Amino acid sequence: QRTFEAAAAGAFQLSDYKKAVVDFHGDEAAIFRSLPEAIQKVRYYLSHDQERMAYAERVRQTVLNNHTYQHRINFIFDHIK
């Protein structure tokens, strides 16, 4: 849940690899698979403000358009009719 809340707030999130993260974000997922890769990506995103902010905004819009509590409630009611 925190992932969705952070995204809705516009926070950039770098995540360790999880299939669900890649499924959600696609090929553009900000992920790492090792500590050296994490360090490299932290440095990269800290030095590329526009790219980091654009990524965070894309994720924010995805969450707001598809993954709010209202979306979940609608999904539940649509499936119990």
N, C-alpha and C positions, 0 to 999 in steps of 0.2 A: 504494500500500500504506500509506503514512503516514497517509492520510486515514482509513482503517479503523482503524489502530492508535490514532490520536488520538481518534477517536470512541469506541472501546472503553474508553479511559482516562477518558472523560467530558469531554473538552475541547470547548469551543465553537469552531466554525470558521466564519468568514466567508470566503466564496470569491468569486472573480471568476466571472462567468457562464460556465457550460459546460453544454451540453445534458445531459450525463451527471449533473451535480449536480442539475439540476431533475428529471430522470427519477427519480433516487434519492430525493430529498426531497419532491418534489411542489411544490405552490403555496406551501408554507411554507419553502422553501429560503432560507437566509440567504446571499444573493448580492448582488453589486453589479455595475454595468455601466460605471461611470465613477469617476474619482478623487473628485469631489465627493460622489457617492452613497456611496462607501466611507467617507469621512470622516463623513458624516451617520449611516450605520449603525453605525459604531464608537461614536460618541457615544451613539446611541440604546441600543445593547445594553449599554454600560458604565453607563448610568443606569437600566437595567431589569434588575436582577439576577435576579429571579424568572423573567422571560421567557427570559432567556439560559440560565439553569440548566435550565429545563424543556425548552427546545429541545435542549440538549446531552444531556439524559437521554433524550429521545425518539429521538435519533439513536443514542445508545449502545445502547438496547434493540433497535433495528432491526438494528444490526450484530451484537450478540450473538445475536440470534434467527435471523439469516439469512446472515451473511457471515463466519463464522469459518473457520479452516483446515479444521476438521472438516466444515463444510458443503461446502467446495470438494472435499475428498477424497471425500465421499459422492457428490457430483455426478459426479465422474470415474468412480468405480466403477459407479454406476448406468448410465452411458452406455457402458461397455465390456463389459457383460454380454452 
